[in-house]
Amino acid sequence: FFFYSHPCTATMGKYVQAQRKGKSPIFKAHVRTRKGAVKLRSIDYAERRGYVRGVIKDIMHDPGRGAPVAKVQFLNAYRYKRDTELMVATEGMYTGQFIYCGKKATLTIGNVLPLSQVPEGTIVCNVEAKVGDRGAFARGSGCFAVVISHDEDKGTTRLRLPSGGKKTVKSDVRAQIGVVAGGGRTDKPLLKAGRAYHKYAVKRNCWPKIRGVAKNPVEHPFGGGNHQHIGRPSTVSKEAPAGRKVGLIGARRTGRLRGVKKLGQDRD
């Protein structure tokens, strides 16, 4: 008898970890113990025209977040009840402090104002990207943005973000005055693996990170070899298939950033 052996149609290798991160449920954020979404108040008539007063009831630790959060209570303008908001705690906040949100609010730490009411050079945090999105930029511990300039004709404001980049936003967007609390958190070294374990256990499954060159060839495109080396370019096309798309994806340049950082946004 003559047996015809079929060529092997099974795909070789494993799914690399970068592919599993999109699909597998084990990489989801650990949100069970978190306090809630940290946002500014929903924008309303009172904030657009005048101001509303709130009182800081508590300053809490939010698991998985480096910065503390403030529980702020406002009187509801339309019903007999109080509204509780979770806001970014700025340096200098304390429980029992009154904070004011709105166009007519004073320029004091913790208050929320539209950028059009904020003078140039002011340090702000928790800045909106679009009017009413309730906070997008400079929200991490110790972060702040600086108001560089206002363009009255276009109704826009230029900001310097914590990354060093500059961004133009509408002058109507709101921001909190001051620096986010919890700064200097990264100055103290973690020192031991146990601290890193607990730090990331409340965030998500992203530690420890195994380098690609330390893996086997089935598990990573950079794996294998008698010495730990990549053995191919570390840059890879944006159009590469999912299992190959590791390393520096769609890189315009590689290597260390040397000298003054030149950003395309700095030219104007």
C-alpha positions in Angstrom: 0.0 0.0 0.0 1.1 3.6 -0.7 0.3 6.1 2.1 0.1 9.7 1.0 1.2 11.9 3.8 -0.6 15.2 3.8 1.6 18.3 4.3 1.2 19.7 7.8 -1.4 22.4 7.7 -1.3 23.3 11.4 0.2 26.7 12.1 3.5 26.6 13.9 4.4 28.5 17.0 2.3 30.1 19.7 0.2 33.3 19.8 2.6 35.9 21.1 1.6 37.8 24.3 0.9 41.0 22.4 -1.9 39.2 20.6 -3.4 37.7 23.7 -3.6 41.1 25.3 -6.4 42.1 22.9 -8.6 39.1 23.5 -7.8 37.3 26.8 -9.8 38.4 29.8 -6.8 37.9 32.2 -5.3 41.3 31.0 -8.3 43.4 32.0 -7.9 46.2 34.5 -8.5 45.3 38.1 -11.4 47.7 39.0 -13.3 46.0 41.8 -11.8 48.1 44.6 -11.5 51.4 42.7 -13.5 54.4 44.0 -15.0 55.5 40.7 -14.4 57.7 37.7 -12.5 60.9 38.6 -14.1 63.8 36.6 -15.1 67.5 36.8 -18.7 68.4 37.3 -21.0 68.1 34.4 -21.1 71.5 32.8 -24.3 73.5 33.5 -25.8 77.0 33.4 -24.3 77.9 36.8 -20.8 77.1 35.7 -21.1 78.8 32.3 -22.5 82.1 33.8 -21.5 82.2 37.5 -20.1 79.7 39.9 -21.2 76.9 42.2 -19.7 76.1 45.6 -18.7 72.6 46.8 -17.2 71.3 50.0 -14.4 68.7 50.2 -15.8 65.9 52.4 -12.9 63.4 52.1 -9.5 62.9 50.5 -9.1 59.2 49.6 -6.6 56.8 48.3 -7.8 55.2 45.0 -6.2 51.7 44.5 -4.2 51.5 41.3 -3.9 55.3 41.1 -0.8 57.2 42.2 -2.7 60.4 43.1 -5.3 60.8 45.9 -8.9 61.7 44.9 -11.2 64.2 46.6 -14.8 63.6 47.4 -16.6 66.9 46.8 -20.2 67.6 47.6 -22.3 70.2 45.8 -25.9 71.3 46.3 -28.1 70.3 43.4 -29.5 73.3 41.7 -32.7 71.7 40.5 -33.7 69.2 43.2 -33.5 69.0 47.0 -30.5 66.8 47.2 -26.7 66.9 47.2 -24.4 65.7 44.4 -21.1 63.9 45.2 -18.3 64.2 42.7 -14.9 62.5 42.7 -12.3 65.0 41.6 -8.5 65.1 41.2 -7.0 66.2 44.5 -4.6 69.1 44.0 -1.7 69.9 46.4 -2.9 72.0 49.3 -6.4 70.7 49.4 -7.9 69.8 52.8 -11.2 68.3 54.1 -13.8 71.0 54.8 -12.3 73.4 52.2 -14.8 75.2 50.0 -14.0 75.0 46.2 -15.7 77.0 43.5 -16.5 75.9 40.0 -17.5 78.3 37.2 -16.6 81.3 35.1 -16.8 83.7 38.1 -14.8 81.6 40.5 -11.6 83.0 41.9 -8.1 81.9 40.9 -7.4 79.7 43.9 -5.9 76.2 44.2 -8.5 73.5 43.7 -11.1 75.8 41.9 -12.3 74.9 38.4 -12.3 77.7 35.8 -12.6 78.0 32.0 -9.1 78.6 30.5 -10.3 82.0 29.1 -10.5 83.3 32.8 -7.0 82.0 33.6 -3.9 84.3 33.1 -0.9 83.2 31.1 1.7 81.3 33.1 -0.8 79.7 35.5 -0.3 76.1 36.5 -3.4 74.0 35.9 -4.3 70.3 36.0 -7.1 68.0 34.9 -7.7 70.0 31.7 -10.5 69.2 29.3 -9.6 68.3 25.7 -13.1 69.3 24.4 -15.7 71.4 26.2 -17.6 69.3 28.6 -15.5 66.1 28.5 -14.8 66.5 32.2 -11.0 66.3 32.2 -8.4 64.7 30.0 -4.9 66.1 30.4 -2.5 66.4 33.4 -4.3 64.0 35.8 -1.4 61.8 37.1 0.3 62.4 40.4 2.4 65.5 40.4 1.4 66.5 36.9 0.5 69.9 35.7 0.0 71.9 32.5 1.1 75.5 32.0 -1.0 78.1 30.2 1.4 79.6 27.6 -0.8 82.0 25.6 -4.3 83.0 24.6 -5.5 83.8 21.1 -8.5 86.0 21.6 -9.4 86.1 17.8 -9.5 82.3 17.4 -10.8 81.6 20.9 -8.0 79.2 21.6 -5.3 78.7 24.3 -1.9 77.1 24.1 -0.8 74.7 26.9 2.5 73.0 27.7 1.6 69.4 28.8 3.5 67.3 31.3 5.2 65.5 28.3 6.8 68.7 27.2 4.6 68.9 24.1 2.4 71.9 23.3 -1.3 71.7 22.6 -3.9 74.2 21.4 -7.4 73.8 23.0 -10.5 75.9 23.0 -10.5 78.7 25.6 -13.9 77.5 26.9 -12.5 74.2 28.3 -12.3 74.0 32.0 -9.3 73.2 34.2 -8.5 72.8 37.9 -6.0 75.3 39.4 -2.8 73.8 40.9 -0.6 70.7 40.7 -2.0 67.2 41.1 -1.2 65.8 44.6 1.0 62.8 45.1 4.0 64.3 43.3 7.5 62.8 43.9 6.0 59.3 44.1 8.7 57.9 41.7 11.6 59.4 43.6 11.6 56.6 46.1 12.9 53.3 44.5 10.7 50.2 44.8 13.8 48.3 46.0 12.3 44.8 45.9 10.2 42.7 43.6 7.4 42.3 46.3 6.7 46.1 46.1 6.5 46.0 42.3 4.2 42.9 42.6 1.7 44.7 44.9 2.0 48.0 42.8 0.8 46.2 39.6 -1.5 43.7 41.3 -4.1 46.5 41.8 -3.5 47.9 38.3 -3.6 45.1 35.8 -1.7 42.0 34.8 1.4 43.6 33.2 4.2 42.6 35.5 6.8 41.0 35.4 7.7 41.7 31.7 9.8 39.1 30.0 12.0 40.3 27.2 11.4 38.9 23.8 15.0 37.8 23.4 14.7 35.7 26.6 11.9 33.6 25.1 11.9 30.6 22.9 11.4 30.9 19.1 7.8 29.6 19.3 6.8 32.4 21.8 8.3 35.5 20.2 9.9 36.6 16.9 13.0 37.7 18.8 13.4 34.4 20.7 16.0 31.7 20.5 19.6 31.7 19.5 22.7 30.7 21.4 23.3 34.3 22.6 20.4 36.6 23.5 20.2 38.7 20.4 17.3 39.9 18.2 18.8 38.6 14.9 16.6 40.8 12.8 15.7 44.5 12.7 13.8 45.6 15.8 11.7 48.0 13.6 8.6 46.5 12.1 6.0 47.7 9.6 2.6 49.0 10.8 1.1 46.6 8.3 2.9 43.5 9.7 0.7 40.6 10.8 -0.2 40.4 14.4 2.3 37.7 15.5 5.2 39.5 13.9 4.3 43.0 15.1 6.7 43.3 18.0 9.5 45.8 18.8 9.5 49.3 17.4 6.3 49.5 15.4 6.2 51.9 12.4 9.2 53.7 13.9 10.2 57.0 12.1 13.4 57.1 14.0 15.3 55.0 16.5 18.0 55.6 19.1 18.4 57.9 22.0 16.9 61.4 21.9 19.9 63.7 22.0 20.0 67.4 22.5 17.0 69.7 22.7 13.7 68.0 22.0 12.4 69.3 18.7 8.7 68.9 18.4 6.6 69.6 15.3 4.3 71.6 17.5 7.0 74.0 18.5 7.5 75.5 15.1 4.6 77.9 15.1 
